[in-house]
Amino acid sequence: MKAGTLKTGILPTDSVEQHNEHMARSADVSISTRLSQRVAFQQDPNVVGAPASPGGYAPYRMAR
C-alpha cells in the first residue's frame, strides 16, 4: 500500500469472555480481528482491518 492511499480503517471491538477448556482465551480477539480484515479486503484493497483490542464491556460479569 502506497503512502497516502489509506482512506478507511475498521477497528473491531469485542468482549473477551470466559470459555470452557475447549476454546482458547484468544478466540474472541482472533475471530474479530480476522473478520475485520476479511470485510476490509472485500470493501476495497485500500481499507485496512486493524487488530482487535483484547477487552470490552460485559456488565453481567461486573455485577457480582
Biopython code that builds the backbone (N, CA, C, O; Angstrom):
import numpy as np
from Bio.PDB.StructureBuilder import StructureBuilder

atoms = [
    (1, "MET", "N", (0.850, -1.168, 0.000)),
    (1, "MET", "CA", (0.000, 0.000, 0.000)),
    (1, "MET", "C", (0.897, 1.233, 0.000)),
    (1, "MET", "O", (1.805, 1.351, 0.823)),
    (2, "LYS", "N", (0.641, 2.132, -0.911)),
    (2, "LYS", "CA", (1.419, 3.357, -1.011)),
    (2, "LYS", "C", (1.011, 4.332, 0.084)),
    (2, "LYS", "O", (-0.120, 4.312, 0.569)),
    (3, "ALA", "N", (1.950, 5.181, 0.458)),
    (3, "ALA", "CA", (1.670, 6.206, 1.456)),
    (3, "ALA", "C", (0.561, 7.126, 0.946)),
    (3, "ALA", "O", (0.570, 7.541, -0.213)),
    (4, "GLY", "N", (-0.376, 7.434, 1.810)),
    (4, "GLY", "CA", (-1.466, 8.329, 1.461)),
    (4, "GLY", "C", (-2.654, 7.676, 0.779)),
    (4, "GLY", "O", (-3.607, 8.369, 0.424)),
    (5, "THR", "N", (-2.628, 6.362, 0.585)),
    (5, "THR", "CA", (-3.743, 5.696, -0.092)),
    (5, "THR", "C", (-4.779, 5.132, 0.873)),
    (5, "THR", "O", (-5.872, 4.755, 0.450)),
    (6, "LEU", "N", (-4.458, 5.068, 2.143)),
    (6, "LEU", "CA", (-5.401, 4.534, 3.124)),
    (6, "LEU", "C", (-6.498, 5.555, 3.383)),
    (6, "LEU", "O", (-6.224, 6.680, 3.800)),
    (7, "LYS", "N", (-7.725, 5.162, 3.138)),
    (7, "LYS", "CA", (-8.865, 6.055, 3.331)),
    (7, "LYS", "C", (-9.705, 5.663, 4.541)),
    (7, "LYS", "O", (-10.282, 6.522, 5.207)),
    (8, "THR", "N", (-9.772, 4.377, 4.819)),
    (8, "THR", "CA", (-10.657, 3.881, 5.868)),
    (8, "THR", "C", (-10.000, 2.730, 6.605)),
    (8, "THR", "O", (-9.264, 1.936, 6.020)),
    (9, "GLY", "N", (-10.274, 2.653, 7.886)),
    (9, "GLY", "CA", (-9.824, 1.525, 8.687)),
    (9, "GLY", "C", (-10.988, 0.978, 9.495)),
    (9, "GLY", "O", (-11.867, 1.728, 9.918)),
    (10, "ILE", "N", (-10.992, -0.320, 9.706)),
    (10, "ILE", "CA", (-12.021, -0.959, 10.528)),
    (10, "ILE", "C", (-11.358, -1.384, 11.827)),
    (10, "ILE", "O", (-10.415, -2.176, 11.827)),
    (11, "LEU", "N", (-11.857, -0.855, 12.928)),
    (11, "LEU", "CA", (-11.329, -1.190, 14.246)),
    (11, "LEU", "C", (-12.366, -2.033, 14.978)),
    (11, "LEU", "O", (-13.368, -1.503, 15.459)),
    (12, "PRO", "N", (-12.134, -3.338, 15.065)),
    (12, "PRO", "CA", (-13.116, -4.196, 15.731)),
    (12, "PRO", "C", (-13.074, -4.029, 17.246)),
    (12, "PRO", "O", (-12.014, -3.829, 17.839)),
    (13, "THR", "N", (-14.225, -4.115, 17.839)),
    (13, "THR", "CA", (-14.311, -4.146, 19.297)),
    (13, "THR", "C", (-14.925, -5.483, 19.679)),
    (13, "THR", "O", (-15.754, -6.029, 18.950)),
    (14, "ASP", "N", (-14.525, -5.988, 20.791)),
    (14, "ASP", "CA", (-15.053, -7.278, 21.221)),
    (14, "ASP", "C", (-15.040, -7.332, 22.730)),
    (14, "ASP", "O", (-14.526, -6.433, 23.396)),
    (15, "SER", "N", (-15.589, -8.358, 23.244)),
    (15, "SER", "CA", (-15.580, -8.609, 24.671)),
    (15, "SER", "C", (-14.951, -9.972, 24.894)),
    (15, "SER", "O", (-15.455, -10.985, 24.410)),
    (16, "VAL", "N", (-13.863, -9.990, 25.619)),
    (16, "VAL", "CA", (-13.202, -11.255, 25.923)),
    (16, "VAL", "C", (-14.024, -11.938, 27.004)),
    (16, "VAL", "O", (-14.178, -11.414, 28.108)),
    (17, "GLU", "N", (-14.542, -13.095, 26.680)),
    (17, "GLU", "CA", (-15.412, -13.792, 27.610)),
    (17, "GLU", "C", (-14.825, -15.134, 28.006)),
    (17, "GLU", "O", (-13.964, -15.693, 27.327)),
    (18, "GLN", "N", (-15.309, -15.612, 29.094)),
    (18, "GLN", "CA", (-14.854, -16.884, 29.629)),
    (18, "GLN", "C", (-15.437, -18.024, 28.798)),
    (18, "GLN", "O", (-16.643, -18.078, 28.560)),
    (19, "HIS", "N", (-14.569, -18.930, 28.363)),
    (19, "HIS", "CA", (-14.991, -20.117, 27.630)),
    (19, "HIS", "C", (-14.530, -21.339, 28.413)),
    (19, "HIS", "O", (-13.726, -21.236, 29.339)),
    (20, "ASN", "N", (-15.038, -22.462, 28.034)),
    (20, "ASN", "CA", (-14.618, -23.706, 28.673)),
    (20, "ASN", "C", (-13.252, -24.123, 28.141)),
    (20, "ASN", "O", (-12.648, -23.382, 27.366)),
    (21, "GLU", "N", (-12.764, -25.262, 28.529)),
    (21, "GLU", "CA", (-11.426, -25.711, 28.150)),
    (21, "GLU", "C", (-11.280, -25.980, 26.658)),
    (21, "GLU", "O", (-10.157, -26.049, 26.159)),
    (22, "HIS", "N", (-12.379, -26.132, 25.939)),
    (22, "HIS", "CA", (-12.315, -26.482, 24.519)),
    (22, "HIS", "C", (-11.912, -25.305, 23.630)),
    (22, "HIS", "O", (-11.624, -25.504, 22.450)),
    (23, "MET", "N", (-11.886, -24.102, 24.163)),
    (23, "MET", "CA", (-11.616, -22.935, 23.325)),
    (23, "MET", "C", (-10.589, -22.027, 24.003)),
    (23, "MET", "O", (-10.657, -21.772, 25.206)),
    (24, "ALA", "N", (-9.652, -21.555, 23.213)),
    (24, "ALA", "CA", (-8.608, -20.679, 23.750)),
    (24, "ALA", "C", (-9.188, -19.331, 24.165)),
    (24, "ALA", "O", (-10.201, -18.892, 23.621)),
    (25, "ARG", "N", (-8.549, -18.682, 25.119)),
    (25, "ARG", "CA", (-8.995, -17.358, 25.547)),
    (25, "ARG", "C", (-8.884, -16.327, 24.433)),
    (25, "ARG", "O", (-9.624, -15.344, 24.396)),
    (26, "SER", "N", (-7.959, -16.568, 23.542)),
    (26, "SER", "CA", (-7.740, -15.604, 22.457)),
    (26, "SER", "C", (-8.756, -15.751, 21.323)),
    (26, "SER", "O", (-8.672, -15.027, 20.331)),
    (27, "ALA", "N", (-9.697, -16.659, 21.448)),
    (27, "ALA", "CA", (-10.650, -16.911, 20.358)),
    (27, "ALA", "C", (-11.442, -15.663, 19.992)),
    (27, "ALA", "O", (-11.592, -15.366, 18.807)),
    (28, "ASP", "N", (-11.950, -14.928, 20.966)),
    (28, "ASP", "CA", (-12.758, -13.743, 20.685)),
    (28, "ASP", "C", (-11.963, -12.696, 19.910)),
    (28, "ASP", "O", (-12.456, -12.131, 18.933)),
    (29, "VAL", "N", (-10.745, -12.442, 20.345)),
    (29, "VAL", "CA", (-9.899, -11.445, 19.684)),
    (29, "VAL", "C", (-9.494, -11.925, 18.295)),
    (29, "VAL", "O", (-9.522, -11.151, 17.338)),
    (30, "SER", "N", (-9.121, -13.185, 18.182)),
    (30, "SER", "CA", (-8.692, -13.731, 16.888)),
    (30, "SER", "C", (-9.818, -13.691, 15.861)),
    (30, "SER", "O", (-9.595, -13.327, 14.706)),
    (31, "ILE", "N", (-11.015, -14.062, 16.276)),
    (31, "ILE", "CA", (-12.151, -14.086, 15.355)),
    (31, "ILE", "C", (-12.512, -12.673, 14.896)),
    (31, "ILE", "O", (-12.720, -12.449, 13.704)),
    (32, "SER", "N", (-12.588, -11.727, 15.817)),
    (32, "SER", "CA", (-12.969, -10.367, 15.414)),
    (32, "SER", "C", (-11.886, -9.695, 14.577)),
    (32, "SER", "O", (-12.201, -8.907, 13.685)),
    (33, "THR", "N", (-10.615, -9.992, 14.851)),
    (33, "THR", "CA", (-9.529, -9.440, 14.036)),
    (33, "THR", "C", (-9.604, -9.972, 12.617)),
    (33, "THR", "O", (-9.538, -9.202, 11.658)),
    (34, "ARG", "N", (-9.740, -11.271, 12.477)),
    (34, "ARG", "CA", (-9.792, -11.883, 11.145)),
    (34, "ARG", "C", (-11.028, -11.420, 10.375)),
    (34, "ARG", "O", (-10.957, -11.174, 9.171)),
    (35, "LEU", "N", (-12.145, -11.304, 11.061)),
    (35, "LEU", "CA", (-13.367, -10.846, 10.409)),
    (35, "LEU", "C", (-13.216, -9.413, 9.900)),
    (35, "LEU", "O", (-13.639, -9.107, 8.785)),
    (36, "SER", "N", (-12.624, -8.541, 10.696)),
    (36, "SER", "CA", (-12.433, -7.154, 10.246)),
    (36, "SER", "C", (-11.512, -7.090, 9.037)),
    (36, "SER", "O", (-11.722, -6.270, 8.144)),
    (37, "GLN", "N", (-10.499, -7.941, 8.997)),
    (37, "GLN", "CA", (-9.588, -7.959, 7.855)),
    (37, "GLN", "C", (-10.286, -8.465, 6.595)),
    (37, "GLN", "O", (-10.066, -7.933, 5.507)),
    (38, "ARG", "N", (-11.119, -9.483, 6.736)),
    (38, "ARG", "CA", (-11.846, -10.017, 5.572)),
    (38, "ARG", "C", (-12.846, -9.000, 5.030)),
    (38, "ARG", "O", (-12.949, -8.810, 3.818)),
    (39, "VAL", "N", (-13.579, -8.348, 5.924)),
    (39, "VAL", "CA", (-14.557, -7.343, 5.499)),
    (39, "VAL", "C", (-13.843, -6.173, 4.830)),
    (39, "VAL", "O", (-14.300, -5.674, 3.802)),
    (40, "ALA", "N", (-12.735, -5.737, 5.403)),
    (40, "ALA", "CA", (-11.977, -4.624, 4.827)),
    (40, "ALA", "C", (-11.516, -4.957, 3.419)),
    (40, "ALA", "O", (-11.658, -4.132, 2.516)),
    (41, "PHE", "N", (-10.974, -6.130, 3.212)),
    (41, "PHE", "CA", (-10.475, -6.515, 1.893)),
    (41, "PHE", "C", (-11.605, -6.623, 0.878)),
    (41, "PHE", "O", (-11.425, -6.283, -0.292)),
    (42, "GLN", "N", (-12.770, -7.094, 1.320)),
    (42, "GLN", "CA", (-13.907, -7.201, 0.404)),
    (42, "GLN", "C", (-14.423, -5.827, -0.017)),
    (42, "GLN", "O", (-14.934, -5.665, -1.125)),
    (43, "GLN", "N", (-14.288, -4.844, 0.863)),
    (43, "GLN", "CA", (-14.764, -3.498, 0.546)),
    (43, "GLN", "C", (-13.864, -2.812, -0.475)),
    (43, "GLN", "O", (-14.338, -2.258, -1.467)),
    (44, "ASP", "N", (-12.562, -2.857, -0.215)),
    (44, "ASP", "CA", (-11.603, -2.153, -1.063)),
    (44, "ASP", "C", (-10.210, -2.541, -0.586)),
    (44, "ASP", "O", (-9.985, -2.644, 0.620)),
    (45, "PRO", "N", (-9.277, -2.758, -1.496)),
    (45, "PRO", "CA", (-7.914, -3.093, -1.071)),
    (45, "PRO", "C", (-7.237, -1.983, -0.270)),
    (45, "PRO", "O", (-6.244, -2.236, 0.412)),
    (46, "ASN", "N", (-7.759, -0.759, -0.345)),
    (46, "ASN", "CA", (-7.173, 0.350, 0.411)),
    (46, "ASN", "C", (-7.813, 0.542, 1.777)),
    (46, "ASN", "O", (-7.521, 1.520, 2.466)),
    (47, "VAL", "N", (-8.670, -0.365, 2.171)),
    (47, "VAL", "CA", (-9.256, -0.353, 3.514)),
    (47, "VAL", "C", (-8.487, -1.370, 4.343)),
    (47, "VAL", "O", (-8.195, -2.469, 3.872)),
    (48, "VAL", "N", (-8.164, -1.006, 5.563)),
    (48, "VAL", "CA", (-7.384, -1.902, 6.414)),
    (48, "VAL", "C", (-8.234, -2.361, 7.599)),
    (48, "VAL", "O", (-9.011, -1.589, 8.160)),
    (49, "GLY", "N", (-8.072, -3.619, 7.961)),
    (49, "GLY", "CA", (-8.714, -4.169, 9.154)),
    (49, "GLY", "C", (-7.686, -4.221, 10.269)),
    (49, "GLY", "O", (-6.724, -4.986, 10.196)),
    (50, "ALA", "N", (-7.881, -3.423, 11.283)),
    (50, "ALA", "CA", (-6.926, -3.341, 12.393)),
    (50, "ALA", "C", (-7.125, -4.510, 13.356)),
    (50, "ALA", "O", (-8.198, -5.113, 13.385)),
    (51, "PRO", "N", (-6.105, -4.832, 14.139)),
    (51, "PRO", "CA", (-6.276, -5.880, 15.148)),
    (51, "PRO", "C", (-7.196, -5.410, 16.275)),
    (51, "PRO", "O", (-7.244, -4.226, 16.609)),
    (52, "ALA", "N", (-7.911, -6.351, 16.839)),
    (52, "ALA", "CA", (-8.838, -6.036, 17.928)),
    (52, "ALA", "C", (-8.081, -5.774, 19.220)),
    (52, "ALA", "O", (-6.978, -6.277, 19.438)),
    (53, "SER", "N", (-8.700, -4.984, 20.052)),
    (53, "SER", "CA", (-8.164, -4.731, 21.385)),
    (53, "SER", "C", (-8.769, -5.760, 22.334)),
    (53, "SER", "O", (-9.991, -5.903, 22.379)),
    (54, "PRO", "N", (-7.948, -6.476, 23.089)),
    (54, "PRO", "CA", (-8.484, -7.536, 23.959)),
    (54, "PRO", "C", (-9.153, -6.982, 25.213)),
    (54, "PRO", "O", (-8.561, -6.967, 26.292)),
    (55, "GLY", "N", (-10.353, -6.543, 25.061)),
    (55, "GLY", "CA", (-11.097, -6.024, 26.198)),
    (55, "GLY", "C", (-12.492, -5.672, 25.757)),
    (55, "GLY", "O", (-12.817, -5.767, 24.574)),
    (56, "GLY", "N", (-13.306, -5.275, 26.677)),
    (56, "GLY", "CA", (-14.660, -4.925, 26.296)),
    (56, "GLY", "C", (-15.496, -4.622, 27.519)),
    (56, "GLY", "O", (-14.976, -4.464, 28.623)),
    (57, "TYR", "N", (-16.776, -4.544, 27.310)),
    (57, "TYR", "CA", (-17.713, -4.190, 28.354)),
    (57, "TYR", "C", (-18.751, -5.296, 28.468)),
    (57, "TYR", "O", (-19.503, -5.544, 27.526)),
    (58, "ALA", "N", (-18.793, -5.945, 29.593)),
    (58, "ALA", "CA", (-19.761, -7.009, 29.840)),
    (58, "ALA", "C", (-20.359, -6.791, 31.231)),
    (58, "ALA", "O", (-19.861, -7.348, 32.210)),
    (59, "PRO", "N", (-21.426, -5.982, 31.328)),
    (59, "PRO", "CA", (-21.968, -5.633, 32.638)),
    (59, "PRO", "C", (-22.462, -6.826, 33.441)),
    (59, "PRO", "O", (-22.433, -6.789, 34.671)),
    (60, "TYR", "N", (-22.911, -7.874, 32.780)),
    (60, "TYR", "CA", (-23.390, -9.041, 33.519)),
    (60, "TYR", "C", (-22.253, -9.746, 34.247)),
    (60, "TYR", "O", (-22.499, -10.476, 35.206)),
    (61, "ARG", "N", (-21.015, -9.542, 33.811)),
    (61, "ARG", "CA", (-19.864, -10.110, 34.515)),
    (61, "ARG", "C", (-19.415, -9.217, 35.662)),
    (61, "ARG", "O", (-18.708, -9.675, 36.561)),
    (62, "MET", "N", (-19.813, -7.959, 35.643)),
    (62, "MET", "CA", (-19.343, -6.999, 36.635)),
    (62, "MET", "C", (-20.278, -6.897, 37.839)),
    (62, "MET", "O", (-19.875, -6.380, 38.881)),
    (63, "ALA", "N", (-21.497, -7.370, 37.721)),
    (63, "ALA", "CA", (-22.497, -7.221, 38.774)),
    (63, "ALA", "C", (-22.450, -8.384, 39.755)),
    (63, "ALA", "O", (-23.427, -9.117, 39.903)),
    (64, "ARG", "N", (-21.345, -8.547, 40.407)),
    (64, "ARG", "CA", (-21.217, -9.637, 41.383)),
    (64, "ARG", "C", (-21.113, -9.117, 42.773)),
    (64, "ARG", "O", (-21.000, -9.898, 43.718)),
]
sb = StructureBuilder()
sb.init_structure("model")
sb.init_model(0)
sb.init_chain("A")
sb.init_seg("    ")
for serial, (resi, resn, name, xyz) in enumerate(atoms, 1):
    if name == "N":
        sb.init_residue(resn, " ", resi, " ")
    sb.init_atom(name, np.array(xyz, "f"), 0.0, 1.0, " ", f" {name:<3s}", serial, name[0])
structure = sb.get_structure()
